[in-house]
Amino acid sequence: MSERPPFHLAFPVNDLAEARYFYGTVLGCPEGRSSDEWVDFDFHGHQIVAHLSPETVQARSNRVDGNDVPVRHFGLVLSMDAWQKISQRLKIAGAKFIIEPRVRFAGQAGEQATLFVLDPSGNALEFKAFKDSRRLFAK
Protein backbone atom coordinates (compact mmCIF):
# COMPACT_ATOMS: atom_id res chain seq x y z
CA MET A 1 0.00 0.00 0.00
CA SER A 2 1.40 3.41 -0.94
CA GLU A 3 1.55 6.36 1.42
CA ARG A 4 -1.20 8.93 0.95
CA PRO A 5 -0.04 12.34 -0.18
CA PRO A 6 -0.67 15.20 2.23
CA PHE A 7 -3.42 17.62 1.26
CA HIS A 8 -3.04 21.39 1.06
CA LEU A 9 -5.78 23.80 2.10
CA ALA A 10 -5.69 27.60 2.09
CA PHE A 11 -8.40 29.50 3.97
CA PRO A 12 -9.17 33.09 4.99
CA VAL A 13 -8.60 34.52 8.46
CA ASN A 14 -9.23 37.94 9.95
CA ASP A 15 -6.13 38.08 12.16
CA LEU A 16 -2.86 36.15 11.83
CA ALA A 17 -2.03 36.42 15.56
CA GLU A 18 -5.38 34.81 16.44
CA ALA A 19 -4.77 32.11 13.80
CA ARG A 20 -1.30 31.42 15.24
CA TYR A 21 -2.77 31.05 18.74
CA PHE A 22 -5.68 28.81 17.70
CA TYR A 23 -3.87 26.53 15.25
CA GLY A 24 -0.45 26.65 16.92
CA THR A 25 -1.27 26.72 20.63
CA VAL A 26 -4.79 25.32 20.99
CA LEU A 27 -4.57 22.65 18.27
CA GLY A 28 -0.82 22.08 18.64
CA CYS A 29 0.01 22.46 14.94
CA PRO A 30 3.67 23.42 14.33
CA GLU A 31 4.11 26.59 12.29
CA GLY A 32 5.93 26.44 8.98
CA ARG A 33 6.73 29.27 6.61
CA SER A 34 4.98 32.62 6.87
CA SER A 35 4.82 36.18 5.63
CA ASP A 36 2.94 39.31 6.69
CA GLU A 37 -0.11 37.94 4.86
CA TRP A 38 -0.12 34.17 5.51
CA VAL A 39 1.06 31.40 7.86
CA ASP A 40 1.28 27.71 7.12
CA PHE A 41 0.79 24.97 9.70
CA ASP A 42 1.49 21.25 9.92
CA PHE A 43 -2.05 19.90 10.40
CA HIS A 44 -1.16 16.31 11.32
CA GLY A 45 1.06 15.95 8.26
CA HIS A 46 -1.10 18.13 6.00
CA GLN A 47 -0.33 21.70 4.99
CA ILE A 48 -2.96 24.28 5.86
CA VAL A 49 -2.37 27.95 5.18
CA ALA A 50 -4.14 30.81 6.96
CA HIS A 51 -4.33 33.78 4.57
CA LEU A 52 -5.13 37.24 5.90
CA SER A 53 -8.33 38.31 4.18
CA PRO A 54 -10.65 41.21 5.00
CA GLU A 55 -13.83 39.62 3.63
CA THR A 56 -16.08 37.38 5.68
CA VAL A 57 -17.87 34.43 4.11
CA GLN A 58 -21.25 33.57 5.59
CA ALA A 59 -21.43 29.80 5.86
CA ARG A 60 -24.55 27.84 4.97
CA SER A 61 -25.50 24.67 6.79
CA ASN A 62 -27.29 21.39 6.06
CA ARG A 63 -29.09 19.07 8.49
CA VAL A 64 -27.05 15.95 9.33
CA ASP A 65 -28.29 13.53 12.00
CA GLY A 66 -30.26 16.28 13.75
CA ASN A 67 -27.57 19.01 13.65
CA ASP A 68 -26.94 22.00 11.40
CA VAL A 69 -23.55 21.17 9.86
CA PRO A 70 -21.69 24.03 8.17
CA VAL A 71 -21.34 23.29 4.44
CA ARG A 72 -17.86 24.84 4.29
CA HIS A 73 -15.62 23.09 6.79
CA PHE A 74 -12.47 21.01 7.02
CA GLY A 75 -10.93 18.75 9.61
CA LEU A 76 -9.42 15.40 10.43
CA VAL A 77 -10.46 11.82 10.99
CA LEU A 78 -8.53 10.80 14.10
CA SER A 79 -8.20 7.72 16.27
CA MET A 80 -10.71 7.68 19.12
CA ASP A 81 -7.92 8.42 21.62
CA ALA A 82 -6.65 11.41 19.60
CA TRP A 83 -10.25 12.65 19.19
CA GLN A 84 -10.76 12.58 22.96
CA LYS A 85 -7.52 14.54 23.45
CA ILE A 86 -8.38 17.25 20.91
CA SER A 87 -11.88 17.49 22.35
CA GLN A 88 -10.41 18.13 25.82
CA ARG A 89 -7.88 20.67 24.48
CA LEU A 90 -10.68 22.60 22.81
CA LYS A 91 -12.90 22.53 25.91
CA ILE A 92 -10.03 23.73 28.14
CA ALA A 93 -9.26 26.55 25.68
CA GLY A 94 -12.90 27.68 25.74
CA ALA A 95 -13.34 27.06 22.02
CA LYS A 96 -16.68 27.96 20.43
CA PHE A 97 -18.38 24.70 19.48
CA ILE A 98 -20.95 24.71 16.68
CA ILE A 99 -21.74 21.09 17.55
CA GLU A 100 -20.62 19.85 20.95
CA PRO A 101 -18.63 16.59 21.04
CA ARG A 102 -21.06 13.71 20.47
CA VAL A 103 -21.62 10.36 18.78
CA ARG A 104 -23.70 10.42 15.62
CA PHE A 105 -25.14 7.66 13.45
CA ALA A 106 -25.15 5.40 16.54
CA GLY A 107 -25.55 1.74 15.65
CA GLN A 108 -25.08 2.43 11.93
CA ALA A 109 -22.16 1.66 9.62
CA GLY A 110 -20.88 5.23 9.92
CA GLU A 111 -21.05 5.51 13.73
CA GLN A 112 -18.62 8.23 14.74
CA ALA A 113 -17.61 10.66 17.44
CA THR A 114 -17.69 14.20 16.06
CA LEU A 115 -17.39 17.83 17.03
CA PHE A 116 -17.50 21.09 15.12
CA VAL A 117 -15.67 24.17 16.30
CA LEU A 118 -15.06 27.67 14.97
CA ASP A 119 -11.62 29.21 14.72
CA PRO A 120 -11.34 32.90 15.73
CA SER A 121 -12.16 33.99 12.14
CA GLY A 122 -15.32 31.87 11.94
CA ASN A 123 -13.90 28.99 9.88
CA ALA A 124 -15.59 25.72 10.78
CA LEU A 125 -13.49 22.64 11.60
CA GLU A 126 -14.71 19.10 12.20
CA PHE A 127 -12.79 16.46 14.11
CA LYS A 128 -14.17 12.94 14.02
CA ALA A 129 -13.27 9.37 14.95
CA PHE A 130 -15.02 6.23 13.79
CA LYS A 131 -16.04 3.41 16.10
CA ASP A 132 -14.54 1.17 13.38
CA SER A 133 -12.05 3.11 11.24
CA ARG A 134 -12.48 0.61 8.39
CA ARG A 135 -16.01 2.01 7.97
CA LEU A 136 -14.84 5.49 6.87
CA PHE A 137 -16.49 5.14 3.43
CA ALA A 138 -19.14 2.53 4.33
CA LYS A 139 -22.61 3.00 2.87
N, C-alpha and C positions, 0 to 999 in steps of 0.2 A: 504494500500500500504506500502510495506517495504522500509526502507531507503536503498539507494544504497551504496555499499561499496566503499571506496575511492580506486583509482588506485595508483599504484606505478610505477614510471619510472626512470630508471637510464640512464644517457647519458654522453658522454665524453666532457670535456672542456680542454682548453689549460692553463688556469690560474684561480685559485680559487678566487683570489682577484677580478678579473674582473667579475666572476660569482656571487660573493657576491654583487657587486655593481649593476649589471644588474637585477638579480632576487630579491635581497633584497631591493635595493633603487628604481630603476626604476619601477619594477613591483609591489613592495610593499609586497613581500612574506616574512613572518617571517621565520627566520632561526631556524632550529632544531639542531639535533646533528651534529657533524663534527669531522674530524680528519685532519691530514696533507695531506690526499689524497682524501677526499670527504667532501661534505657539503649537508645536506638535507634541503629542503624548504617546507613550507606549501603553496601549489599551489591551493588556494581556496578550502582547505579541502582535497587535494590529496598530496601524498608524492612524490616529485621529488628529485633526488639525482644527483648532479654534481660531477662526478668522474674525477680527474686529469688524463689525458691520452695524451701521446706525439703524437699519430698518428692522422692524419686528414683524415676524410672520405669525399670523393667527392660526393656530392648529385646529383642524377639524377632528372629530372623533367618531368612532363606530362602536356599536354595542357588541361586546364579546363576553359571553358567559356572565351576563348581568352587570358588567362595568362599561363605562365610557372609556375606550382605549384611544389615545391620540393616534391619528393616522400617521403623522410624521414622528417617528421615533427610531432609536437605535439602541443596541445593548449587547449583552452577552448571554450565552447559554453556559452555565457553570455547573460544577458538581454540586450536590446538595450541601456539602460542608462549606464550600466557598460561597454559595448563595447565603447561607446562614451568617457567615462572617461579614459579607458586604451589607446585608440587611441590618446587622447590629451597628456597623460603622456609620451607616446613614442615619439610623435612629439616634445614636449618640451625638452626631453632628447637627441634629435638628433639621434634617433635610425635609423639603416639602414633597410629600408623597401625593401623587395623583391617585394611585391605587395602593393601599396599604399592603404589606406582605401578606400573601394568602395562597391557598391551593385552589387551582381552578381545574375544571374538567375532571373532577374527582370520580374515580372508578372507570374512566374512559381511557382509550389508548393514549391520548395526549395529556394524561394527568401531570400537572406541573406546579411547582411553587413559582410564584411571580410577584413582582413589585414594579411599580412605575414611579419615577421620581423626576422632578424638574431640576435642571441646573440653574444657577443664578440668572441666566439669560432667558429662561423659559423653554429650553430644549428638553424634550422628553426622552428619558432613558428607561429601558426595560432590562431587568436582570431576572433570569429564570433558571430553573433546574428541573429536570424531568425525574419522576419517580424511577423510570427505566430509560436511561439515556439512549438506548437503541431505538426508542419510539419517537425520536425527534421528528421524523417525517411520516409517521404512521397516520393512516386515514381512519 
